[in-house]
Amino acid sequence: MRRREFLVINAGVITGLLGATLARELSALTTESSGQVRVPLRFFTASEARIVEAACERIFPADAKSPGAKAAGVVIYIDRQLAGPYGRDKYRYTKPPFFESVPEHGNQGRDNPRQVYRAGVRALGDFASISPEEQDKKLADIEGTRFFELLKAHTIEGVFSDPMHGGNANLIGWKLIGFPGPRMSYRDDIDRHFGVAYRPAPASLQQILGRALKPWEDEGSE
């Protein structure tokens, strides 16, 4: 078993829903004098996590109107997914032959998401320490690869998925698009808001149900 590694992030990301998601690991979090915390990583090394975090931020950058992938905790989302059954291709047929096919057939490659990320992050080299312009050029150079395809998809998922999965910290993504959360019914609100625009504040599935939930990636995490 490898030595546990951590990602140092702003303490503000660990408030509210994401803090609840990491509740089982809070004893491992160390608040530092700088207002940052150390989040235990399940799959990435600390250096890999920094590279992925920087790459996700270039794909979904912060601007004057909204935070970006880094503030949403996207790297935590990706780390959790890769550590779970998805990362090792538990539910994908992975026997040969391996060949290129039409997109409708899905991924026909040999490598699972963990292997794709390990090789892709290694190829990015010193990505976290170079300028944004240089980062964009590096990402443009790999735009047609399987790694970039996954990285882009996972960045979007991490911003807009339910916070129980480790991303969308403080419902950043849902606030951005005005999504109220996975509410099952609006029947009780029809008469109360009849003829008036009704825009409820976003709420996670855990908040709506009022109980803790176990995300699917926690199934056999390694």
Residue, then its C-alpha position, 0 to 999 in steps of 0.5 A: m500500500r503506497r503512502r497516503e498523499f494529499l492535495v492542498i486546497n483552499a479551505g473555502v472549498i471544503t465547506g458545506l456539501l463537499g465537507a459532508t462528502l469528505a466526512r469520513e476522512l475529516s480526521a485526515l484533514t489538517t487546517e493550515s495557518s494559511g487557510q488551506v486544508r490537506v485533502p487525502l487523495r485516493f488515486f492521484t499522487a500530489s503532483e499528479a493532482r496539481i497537474v490535473e487541477a491546473a488542466c481542468e482550470r484551463i478547460f473550465p476557467a474562472d471568470a468575472k462572473s463565476p468560479g472555475a473548475k479549481a474552486a468547484g473541486v473537480v480534481i477531487y471528483i476525478d480522483r474519486q472516480l478513478a479510485g472506484p470501479y469506473g477507474r478500473d473498467k469494472y463494467r466495460y468489456t475489456k477483452p481483445p481484439f482492441f481496435e479503432s471503431v465508430p464513436e457509437h461503439g464506445n471505447q474499444g481501447r485496451d487501457n482503462p481510465r486509470q492507465v489513460y490518466r497516468a500516461g496522459v498526466r506524465a506526458l503533460g510534464d511541468f504543466a502546473s508550473i508553466s504560464p496559462e498560454e503555454q498550458d493552452k498550447k499543451l492542451a491543444d497539442i493533445e486535443g485529439t487524444r483519449f486522455f483529453e477526451l476523458l479530461k474534458a468530459h470529467t471536468i464538465e461532470g465535476v462541475f455539474s454533478d451532484p456534490m456527493h461525488g466530490g465536485n460541484a463544491n458549494l453547488i457552484g455549477w448548479k448556481l451558474i446555470g440555475f439548476p434547482g437540483p434533483r427535486m422529485s416533485y413541485r406539487d406542493d409549490i404550485d398553489r403557493h407560487f401560482g402566477v409567480a416565477y418560482r426559482p428555488a435555490p439549488a439543493s443536492l440530493q442529500q439535502i433534498l432527502g435529508r439523509a446521507l448517501k453513498p456514491w457509487e464510486d465508493e464501491g470497492s474504492e482502492 
